[in-house]
Amino acid sequence: MSGIESTRKWWIRVLMAFGLWLLLILPSVSVGPYAPWLPFVAELSIIAVATALYQRVPLVALFVVAIGAMVDDPSMLTEAYIFALPFFGYSVGRRMENQRQAMYALLAILVAGSVVNVLVPGDPYEWFVMVAVLVFAVVFPWLLGRYRRHYDELVASGWQRAEQLEIAQDAIAAQERLRERSRIAQDMHDSLGHDLALITLRAGALEVTPGLDSAHRAAVKELRISAGAATERLQDIIGVLREEPTAPLQPRDESIAQLVARAADSGLPVHFDGAPAKPLTPVPDAIRWAAHRVAQEALTNAAKHAPGAQVQVKVRESPAQTVLTITNPITDSAKAPGGQRGLAGLAERVRLVGGTLDAGISEGAFVVKARLPHQIPAQEDKALDSVRHLASVRRRVRQGLITAIAVPIALGAFLVIGYFGFFFWGTWNSTLEASDYSKMRVGQSESSVRSSLPIRQYWERPPVDEPAKPEGARCEYYRSTRNLFVDNMPIYRLCFKDKQLLTKNVVFEDKEAERPQE
């Protein structure tokens, strides 16, 4: 089945190529006659070769057609290739990725056409015609093909961008789920861990209360041990749930002073140095919540790892930052914080709001110090590579459209200005003054005549028959006036042979008028 499908596709490509070839040779077969037959067959063969090559090597196909057009006519203004040149020029822009090579190829075609126009005798104005054909039959279609290629890239980039956005949305949803798990873990650690630590602290205080019988004392001891074990298990569960800590967006209403008071009510010896009832306004909510979490975690660690030690909580606020310091002395029963997951989470939480956290032993005490600036750093908005690529493609499409319009207009203006400039220059420098013409005598040496001649001939021949040229003579033509709008302008014809002036005649553009020889 695969072989049949492959054969079918091959025949479809062959038929499409044959149909394209029939369309491109239509100008050749429609004008006729077909004699001589050799140039006619050559034209059909050249277009056939280009049709077979243009999909794989479009630049070679364009070269083949351009060379064929130059051979047919140095000006390239030929009916045989009037369809082929624009089509293969468009194919180069549409199919080639490296447009710099295409530019070099077009420049090479221009140079080759210029060389052909120099080597083949003819009207010098044909060079301007050749350049005009290249501009409007090759360059302009090439620019349109380029624009179409960039437009297709823009469409493909748009679909690719949409696909990437769908993938990004899925990734964001998965990340949000992980962050939610992390937030739940952090809340469990900060809230339940703190409460369990206070329960353990209260049970320990109740255990040493005088007058408590042995049965109740054993029950209270078991309660204290169970609360401590629950705290340890909570640490393990949090380690499984947490991906990475993130700062919550909504702060609690409890202030640090209220937090310290609640811990003191539970039996923790703690001293607060700050404004007990004053909220941290106008401090941002994220800063308030981060400071609350730092104080909560530090008090929890002090209750767990240094029971009975005096804890100092100091808060200092300034217009620029809030500095929170929690200190507890190192006692014989004190031990380092377990896995230090809480401190690691605090450090990340403080970092997210632009602050710093230091925790460690200093002068016989364990010190936790957080510096929280009131100006939260803005998150960087990094554009995705696909967004930048899409913007680049859009920019190229706009530039391609502008180029496709502006370049032909600019080149056309250059051709018009160049053509008329060359025409005026040629008119001025191909005019033979009447006084100089009247002084010339038949039989005069060519060198003496040449000293009075303009620097170039008048290349436009009269449209009517002129006097027969003497056998073996070489004739030159000159304008008789620099007036561009004169009717029935006389044209001087000088014929030389054997380095002597053989004849001198006056002919007219619209009718023949021969003067007697002088």
Secondary structure as a PSIPRED ss2 file (coil, helix, strand):
# PSIPRED VFORMAT (PSIPRED V4.0)

   1 M C   1.000  0.000  0.000
   2 S H   0.000  1.000  0.000
   3 G H   0.000  1.000  0.000
   4 I H   0.000  1.000  0.000
   5 E H   0.000  1.000  0.000
   6 S H   0.000  1.000  0.000
   7 T H   0.000  1.000  0.000
   8 R H   0.000  1.000  0.000
   9 K H   0.000  1.000  0.000
  10 W H   0.000  1.000  0.000
  11 W H   0.000  1.000  0.000
  12 I H   0.000  1.000  0.000
  13 R H   0.000  1.000  0.000
  14 V H   0.000  1.000  0.000
  15 L H   0.000  1.000  0.000
  16 M H   0.000  1.000  0.000
  17 A H   0.000  1.000  0.000
  18 F H   0.000  1.000  0.000
  19 G H   0.000  1.000  0.000
  20 L H   0.000  1.000  0.000
  21 W H   0.000  1.000  0.000
  22 L H   0.000  1.000  0.000
  23 L H   0.000  1.000  0.000
  24 L H   0.000  1.000  0.000
  25 I C   1.000  0.000  0.000
  26 L H   0.000  1.000  0.000
  27 P H   0.000  1.000  0.000
  28 S H   0.000  1.000  0.000
  29 V H   0.000  1.000  0.000
  30 S H   0.000  1.000  0.000
  31 V H   0.000  1.000  0.000
  32 G C   1.000  0.000  0.000
  33 P C   1.000  0.000  0.000
  34 Y C   1.000  0.000  0.000
  35 A C   1.000  0.000  0.000
  36 P C   1.000  0.000  0.000
  37 W H   0.000  1.000  0.000
  38 L H   0.000  1.000  0.000
  39 P H   0.000  1.000  0.000
  40 F H   0.000  1.000  0.000
  41 V H   0.000  1.000  0.000
  42 A H   0.000  1.000  0.000
  43 E H   0.000  1.000  0.000
  44 L H   0.000  1.000  0.000
  45 S H   0.000  1.000  0.000
  46 I H   0.000  1.000  0.000
  47 I H   0.000  1.000  0.000
  48 A H   0.000  1.000  0.000
  49 V H   0.000  1.000  0.000
  50 A H   0.000  1.000  0.000
  51 T H   0.000  1.000  0.000
  52 A H   0.000  1.000  0.000
  53 L H   0.000  1.000  0.000
  54 Y C   1.000  0.000  0.000
  55 Q C   1.000  0.000  0.000
  56 R C   1.000  0.000  0.000
  57 V C   1.000  0.000  0.000
  58 P H   0.000  1.000  0.000
  59 L H   0.000  1.000  0.000
  60 V H   0.000  1.000  0.000
  61 A H   0.000  1.000  0.000
  62 L H   0.000  1.000  0.000
  63 F H   0.000  1.000  0.000
  64 V H   0.000  1.000  0.000
  65 V H   0.000  1.000  0.000
  66 A H   0.000  1.000  0.000
  67 I H   0.000  1.000  0.000
  68 G H   0.000  1.000  0.000
  69 A H   0.000  1.000  0.000
  70 M H   0.000  1.000  0.000
  71 V H   0.000  1.000  0.000
  72 D H   0.000  1.000  0.000
  73 D C   1.000  0.000  0.000
  74 P C   1.000  0.000  0.000
  75 S C   1.000  0.000  0.000
  76 M C   1.000  0.000  0.000
  77 L C   1.000  0.000  0.000
  78 T C   1.000  0.000  0.000
  79 E H   0.000  1.000  0.000
  80 A H   0.000  1.000  0.000
  81 Y H   0.000  1.000  0.000
  82 I C   1.000  0.000  0.000
  83 F C   1.000  0.000  0.000
  84 A H   0.000  1.000  0.000
  85 L H   0.000  1.000  0.000
  86 P H   0.000  1.000  0.000
  87 F H   0.000  1.000  0.000
  88 F H   0.000  1.000  0.000
  89 G H   0.000  1.000  0.000
  90 Y H   0.000  1.000  0.000
  91 S H   0.000  1.000  0.000
  92 V H   0.000  1.000  0.000
  93 G H   0.000  1.000  0.000
  94 R H   0.000  1.000  0.000
  95 R H   0.000  1.000  0.000
  96 M C   1.000  0.000  0.000
  97 E C   1.000  0.000  0.000
  98 N C   1.000  0.000  0.000
  99 Q H   0.000  1.000  0.000
 100 R H   0.000  1.000  0.000
 101 Q H   0.000  1.000  0.000
 102 A H   0.000  1.000  0.000
 103 M H   0.000  1.000  0.000
 104 Y H   0.000  1.000  0.000
 105 A H   0.000  1.000  0.000
 106 L H   0.000  1.000  0.000
 107 L H   0.000  1.000  0.000
 108 A H   0.000  1.000  0.000
 109 I H   0.000  1.000  0.000
 110 L H   0.000  1.000  0.000
 111 V H   0.000  1.000  0.000
 112 A H   0.000  1.000  0.000
 113 G H   0.000  1.000  0.000
 114 S H   0.000  1.000  0.000
 115 V H   0.000  1.000  0.000
 116 V H   0.000  1.000  0.000
 117 N H   0.000  1.000  0.000
 118 V H   0.000  1.000  0.000
 119 L H   0.000  1.000  0.000
 120 V C   1.000  0.000  0.000
 121 P C   1.000  0.000  0.000
 122 G C   1.000  0.000  0.000
 123 D C   1.000  0.000  0.000
 124 P C   1.000  0.000  0.000
 125 Y C   1.000  0.000  0.000
 126 E H   0.000  1.000  0.000
 127 W H   0.000  1.000  0.000
 128 F H   0.000  1.000  0.000
 129 V H   0.000  1.000  0.000
 130 M H   0.000  1.000  0.000
 131 V H   0.000  1.000  0.000
 132 A H   0.000  1.000  0.000
 133 V H   0.000  1.000  0.000
 134 L H   0.000  1.000  0.000
 135 V H   0.000  1.000  0.000
 136 F H   0.000  1.000  0.000
 137 A H   0.000  1.000  0.000
 138 V H   0.000  1.000  0.000
 139 V H   0.000  1.000  0.000
 140 F H   0.000  1.000  0.000
 141 P H   0.000  1.000  0.000
 142 W H   0.000  1.000  0.000
 143 L H   0.000  1.000  0.000
 144 L H   0.000  1.000  0.000
 145 G H   0.000  1.000  0.000
 146 R H   0.000  1.000  0.000
 147 Y H   0.000  1.000  0.000
 148 R H   0.000  1.000  0.000
 149 R H   0.000  1.000  0.000
 150 H H   0.000  1.000  0.000
 151 Y H   0.000  1.000  0.000
 152 D H   0.000  1.000  0.000
 153 E H   0.000  1.000  0.000
 154 L H   0.000  1.000  0.000
 155 V H   0.000  1.000  0.000
 156 A H   0.000  1.000  0.000
 157 S H   0.000  1.000  0.000
 158 G H   0.000  1.000  0.000
 159 W H   0.000  1.000  0.000
 160 Q H   0.000  1.000  0.000
 161 R H   0.000  1.000  0.000
 162 A H   0.000  1.000  0.000
 163 E H   0.000  1.000  0.000
 164 Q H   0.000  1.000  0.000
 165 L H   0.000  1.000  0.000
 166 E H   0.000  1.000  0.000
 167 I H   0.000  1.000  0.000
 168 A H   0.000  1.000  0.000
 169 Q H   0.000  1.000  0.000
 170 D H   0.000  1.000  0.000
 171 A H   0.000  1.000  0.000
 172 I H   0.000  1.000  0.000
 173 A H   0.000  1.000  0.000
 174 A H   0.000  1.000  0.000
 175 Q H   0.000  1.000  0.000
 176 E H   0.000  1.000  0.000
 177 R H   0.000  1.000  0.000
 178 L H   0.000  1.000  0.000
 179 R H   0.000  1.000  0.000
 180 E H   0.000  1.000  0.000
 181 R H   0.000  1.000  0.000
 182 S H   0.000  1.000  0.000
 183 R H   0.000  1.000  0.000
 184 I H   0.000  1.000  0.000
 185 A H   0.000  1.000  0.000
 186 Q H   0.000  1.000  0.000
 187 D H   0.000  1.000  0.000
 188 M H   0.000  1.000  0.000
 189 H H   0.000  1.000  0.000
 190 D H   0.000  1.000  0.000
 191 S H   0.000  1.000  0.000
 192 L H   0.000  1.000  0.000
 193 G H   0.000  1.000  0.000
 194 H H   0.000  1.000  0.000
 195 D H   0.000  1.000  0.000
 196 L H   0.000  1.000  0.000
 197 A H   0.000  1.000  0.000
 198 L H   0.000  1.000  0.000
 199 I H   0.000  1.000  0.000
 200 T H   0.000  1.000  0.000
 201 L H   0.000  1.000  0.000
 202 R H   0.000  1.000  0.000
 203 A H   0.000  1.000  0.000
 204 G H   0.000  1.000  0.000
 205 A H   0.000  1.000  0.000
 206 L H   0.000  1.000  0.000
 207 E H   0.000  1.000  0.000
 208 V C   1.000  0.000  0.000
 209 T C   1.000  0.000  0.000
 210 P C   1.000  0.000  0.000
 211 G C   1.000  0.000  0.000
 212 L C   1.000  0.000  0.000
 213 D C   1.000  0.000  0.000
 214 S H   0.000  1.000  0.000
 215 A H   0.000  1.000  0.000
 216 H H   0.000  1.000  0.000
 217 R H   0.000  1.000  0.000
 218 A H   0.000  1.000  0.000
 219 A H   0.000  1.000  0.000
 220 V H   0.000  1.000  0.000
 221 K H   0.000  1.000  0.000
 222 E H   0.000  1.000  0.000
 223 L H   0.000  1.000  0.000
 224 R H   0.000  1.000  0.000
 225 I H   0.000  1.000  0.000
 226 S H   0.000  1.000  0.000
 227 A H   0.000  1.000  0.000
 228 G H   0.000  1.000  0.000
 229 A H   0.000  1.000  0.000
 230 A H   0.000  1.000  0.000
 231 T H   0.000  1.000  0.000
 232 E H   0.000  1.000  0.000
 233 R H   0.000  1.000  0.000
 234 L H   0.000  1.000  0.000
 235 Q H   0.000  1.000  0.000
 236 D H   0.000  1.000  0.000
 237 I H   0.000  1.000  0.000
 238 I H   0.000  1.000  0.000
 239 G H   0.000  1.000  0.000
 240 V H   0.000  1.000  0.000
 241 L H   0.000  1.000  0.000
 242 R C   1.000  0.000  0.000
 243 E C   1.000  0.000  0.000
 244 E C   1.000  0.000  0.000
 245 P C   1.000  0.000  0.000
 246 T C   1.000  0.000  0.000
 247 A C   1.000  0.000  0.000
 248 P C   1.000  0.000  0.000
 249 L C   1.000  0.000  0.000
 250 Q C   1.000  0.000  0.000
 251 P C   1.000  0.000  0.000
 252 R C   1.000  0.000  0.000
 253 D C   1.000  0.000  0.000
 254 E C   1.000  0.000  0.000
 255 S C   1.000  0.000  0.000
 256 I H   0.000  1.000  0.000
 257 A H   0.000  1.000  0.000
 258 Q H   0.000  1.000  0.000
 259 L H   0.000  1.000  0.000
 260 V H   0.000  1.000  0.000
 261 A H   0.000  1.000  0.000
 262 R H   0.000  1.000  0.000
 263 A H   0.000  1.000  0.000
 264 A H   0.000  1.000  0.000
 265 D H   0.000  1.000  0.000
 266 S C   1.000  0.000  0.000
 267 G C   1.000  0.000  0.000
 268 L C   1.000  0.000  0.000
 269 P C   1.000  0.000  0.000
 270 V E   0.000  0.000  1.000
 271 H E   0.000  0.000  1.000
 272 F E   0.000  0.000  1.000
 273 D E   0.000  0.000  1.000
 274 G C   1.000  0.000  0.000
 275 A C   1.000  0.000  0.000
 276 P C   1.000  0.000  0.000
 277 A C   1.000  0.000  0.000
 278 K C   1.000  0.000  0.000
 279 P C   1.000  0.000  0.000
 280 L C   1.000  0.000  0.000
 281 T C   1.000  0.000  0.000
 282 P C   1.000  0.000  0.000
 283 V C   1.000  0.000  0.000
 284 P C   1.000  0.000  0.000
 285 D H   0.000  1.000  0.000
 286 A H   0.000  1.000  0.000
 287 I H   0.000  1.000  0.000
 288 R H   0.000  1.000  0.000
 289 W H   0.000  1.000  0.000
 290 A H   0.000  1.000  0.000
 291 A H   0.000  1.000  0.000
 292 H H   0.000  1.000  0.000
 293 R H   0.000  1.000  0.000
 294 V H   0.000  1.000  0.000
 295 A H   0.000  1.000  0.000
 296 Q H   0.000  1.000  0.000
 297 E H   0.000  1.000  0.000
 298 A H   0.000  1.000  0.000
 299 L H   0.000  1.000  0.000
 300 T H   0.000  1.000  0.000
 301 N H   0.000  1.000  0.000
 302 A H   0.000  1.000  0.000
 303 A H   0.000  1.000  0.000
 304 K H   0.000  1.000  0.000
 305 H H   0.000  1.000  0.000
 306 A C   1.000  0.000  0.000
 307 P C   1.000  0.000  0.000
 308 G C   1.000  0.000  0.000
 309 A C   1.000  0.000  0.000
 310 Q C   1.000  0.000  0.000
 311 V E   0.000  0.000  1.000
 312 Q E   0.000  0.000  1.000
 313 V E   0.000  0.000  1.000
 314 K E   0.000  0.000  1.000
 315 V E   0.000  0.000  1.000
 316 R E   0.000  0.000  1.000
 317 E E   0.000  0.000  1.000
 318 S C   1.000  0.000  0.000
 319 P C   1.000  0.000  0.000
 320 A C   1.000  0.000  0.000
 321 Q E   0.000  0.000  1.000
 322 T E   0.000  0.000  1.000
 323 V E   0.000  0.000  1.000
 324 L E   0.000  0.000  1.000
 325 T E   0.000  0.000  1.000
 326 I E   0.000  0.000  1.000
 327 T E   0.000  0.000  1.000
 328 N E   0.000  0.000  1.000
 329 P E   0.000  0.000  1.000
 330 I C   1.000  0.000  0.000
 331 T C   1.000  0.000  0.000
 332 D C   1.000  0.000  0.000
 333 S C   1.000  0.000  0.000
 334 A C   1.000  0.000  0.000
 335 K C   1.000  0.000  0.000
 336 A C   1.000  0.000  0.000
 337 P C   1.000  0.000  0.000
 338 G C   1.000  0.000  0.000
 339 G C   1.000  0.000  0.000
 340 Q C   1.000  0.000  0.000
 341 R H   0.000  1.000  0.000
 342 G H   0.000  1.000  0.000
 343 L H   0.000  1.000  0.000
 344 A H   0.000  1.000  0.000
 345 G H   0.000  1.000  0.000
 346 L H   0.000  1.000  0.000
 347 A H   0.000  1.000  0.000
 348 E H   0.000  1.000  0.000
 349 R H   0.000  1.000  0.000
 350 V H   0.000  1.000  0.000
 351 R H   0.000  1.000  0.000
 352 L H   0.000  1.000  0.000
 353 V C   1.000  0.000  0.000
 354 G C   1.000  0.000  0.000
 355 G C   1.000  0.000  0.000
 356 T E   0.000  0.000  1.000
 357 L E   0.000  0.000  1.000
 358 D E   0.000  0.000  1.000
 359 A E   0.000  0.000  1.000
 360 G E   0.000  0.000  1.000
 361 I E   0.000  0.000  1.000
 362 S E   0.000  0.000  1.000
 363 E C   1.000  0.000  0.000
 364 G C   1.000  0.000  0.000
 365 A E   0.000  0.000  1.000
 366 F E   0.000  0.000  1.000
 367 V E   0.000  0.000  1.000
 368 V E   0.000  0.000  1.000
 369 K E   0.000  0.000  1.000
 370 A E   0.000  0.000  1.000
 371 R E   0.000  0.000  1.000
 372 L E   0.000  0.000  1.000
 373 P E   0.000  0.000  1.000
 374 H C   1.000  0.000  0.000
 375 Q C   1.000  0.000  0.000
 376 I C   1.000  0.000  0.000
 377 P C   1.000  0.000  0.000
 378 A C   1.000  0.000  0.000
 379 Q C   1.000  0.000  0.000
 380 E C   1.000  0.000  0.000
 381 D C   1.000  0.000  0.000
 382 K C   1.000  0.000  0.000
 383 A C   1.000  0.000  0.000
 384 L C   1.000  0.000  0.000
 385 D H   0.000  1.000  0.000
 386 S H   0.000  1.000  0.000
 387 V H   0.000  1.000  0.000
 388 R H   0.000  1.000  0.000
 389 H H   0.000  1.000  0.000
 390 L H   0.000  1.000  0.000
 391 A H   0.000  1.000  0.000
 392 S H   0.000  1.000  0.000
 393 V H   0.000  1.000  0.000
 394 R H   0.000  1.000  0.000
 395 R H   0.000  1.000  0.000
 396 R H   0.000  1.000  0.000
 397 V H   0.000  1.000  0.000
 398 R H   0.000  1.000  0.000
 399 Q H   0.000  1.000  0.000
 400 G H   0.000  1.000  0.000
 401 L H   0.000  1.000  0.000
 402 I H   0.000  1.000  0.000
 403 T H   0.000  1.000  0.000
 404 A H   0.000  1.000  0.000
 405 I H   0.000  1.000  0.000
 406 A H   0.000  1.000  0.000
 407 V H   0.000  1.000  0.000
 408 P H   0.000  1.000  0.000
 409 I H   0.000  1.000  0.000
 410 A H   0.000  1.000  0.000
 411 L H   0.000  1.000  0.000
 412 G H   0.000  1.000  0.000
 413 A H   0.000  1.000  0.000
 414 F H   0.000  1.000  0.000
 415 L H   0.000  1.000  0.000
 416 V H   0.000  1.000  0.000
 417 I H   0.000  1.000  0.000
 418 G H   0.000  1.000  0.000
 419 Y H   0.000  1.000  0.000
 420 F H   0.000  1.000  0.000
 421 G H   0.000  1.000  0.000
 422 F H   0.000  1.000  0.000
 423 F H   0.000  1.000  0.000
 424 F H   0.000  1.000  0.000
 425 W H   0.000  1.000  0.000
 426 G H   0.000  1.000  0.000
 427 T H   0.000  1.000  0.000
 428 W H   0.000  1.000  0.000
 429 N C   1.000  0.000  0.000
 430 S C   1.000  0.000  0.000
 431 T E   0.000  0.000  1.000
 432 L C   1.000  0.000  0.000
 433 E C   1.000  0.000  0.000
 434 A H   0.000  1.000  0.000
 435 S H   0.000  1.000  0.000
 436 D H   0.000  1.000  0.000
 437 Y H   0.000  1.000  0.000
 438 S H   0.000  1.000  0.000
 439 K H   0.000  1.000  0.000
 440 M C   1.000  0.000  0.000
 441 R C   1.000  0.000  0.000
 442 V C   1.000  0.000  0.000
 443 G C   1.000  0.000  0.000
 444 Q C   1.000  0.000  0.000
 445 S E   0.000  0.000  1.000
 446 E H   0.000  1.000  0.000
 447 S H   0.000  1.000  0.000
 448 S H   0.000  1.000  0.000
 449 V H   0.000  1.000  0.000
 450 R H   0.000  1.000  0.000
 451 S C   1.000  0.000  0.000
 452 S C   1.000  0.000  0.000
 453 L C   1.000  0.000  0.000
 454 P C   1.000  0.000  0.000
 455 I C   1.000  0.000  0.000
 456 R C   1.000  0.000  0.000
 457 Q C   1.000  0.000  0.000
 458 Y C   1.000  0.000  0.000
 459 W C   1.000  0.000  0.000
 460 E C   1.000  0.000  0.000
 461 R C   1.000  0.000  0.000
 462 P C   1.000  0.000  0.000
 463 P C   1.000  0.000  0.000
 464 V C   1.000  0.000  0.000
 465 D C   1.000  0.000  0.000
 466 E C   1.000  0.000  0.000
 467 P C   1.000  0.000  0.000
 468 A C   1.000  0.000  0.000
 469 K C   1.000  0.000  0.000
 470 P C   1.000  0.000  0.000
 471 E C   1.000  0.000  0.000
 472 G C   1.000  0.000  0.000
 473 A C   1.000  0.000  0.000
 474 R E   0.000  0.000  1.000
 475 C E   0.000  0.000  1.000
 476 E E   0.000  0.000  1.000
 477 Y E   0.000  0.000  1.000
 478 Y E   0.000  0.000  1.000
 479 R E   0.000  0.000  1.000
 480 S C   1.000  0.000  0.000
 481 T C   1.000  0.000  0.000
 482 R C   1.000  0.000  0.000
 483 N C   1.000  0.000  0.000
 484 L C   1.000  0.000  0.000
 485 F C   1.000  0.000  0.000
 486 V C   1.000  0.000  0.000
 487 D C   1.000  0.000  0.000
 488 N C   1.000  0.000  0.000
 489 M C   1.000  0.000  0.000
 490 P E   0.000  0.000  1.000
 491 I E   0.000  0.000  1.000
 492 Y E   0.000  0.000  1.000
 493 R E   0.000  0.000  1.000
 494 L E   0.000  0.000  1.000
 495 C E   0.000  0.000  1.000
 496 F E   0.000  0.000  1.000
 497 K E   0.000  0.000  1.000
 498 D C   1.000  0.000  0.000
 499 K C   1.000  0.000  0.000
 500 Q E   0.000  0.000  1.000
 501 L E   0.000  0.000  1.000
 502 L E   0.000  0.000  1.000
 503 T E   0.000  0.000  1.000
 504 K E   0.000  0.000  1.000
 505 N E   0.000  0.000  1.000
 506 V E   0.000  0.000  1.000
 507 V E   0.000  0.000  1.000
 508 F E   0.000  0.000  1.000
 509 E C   1.000  0.000  0.000
 510 D C   1.000  0.000  0.000
 511 K C   1.000  0.000  0.000
 512 E C   1.000  0.000  0.000
 513 A C   1.000  0.000  0.000
 514 E C   1.000  0.000  0.000
 515 R C   1.000  0.000  0.000
 516 P C   1.000  0.000  0.000
 517 Q C   1.000  0.000  0.000
 518 E C   1.000  0.000  0.000
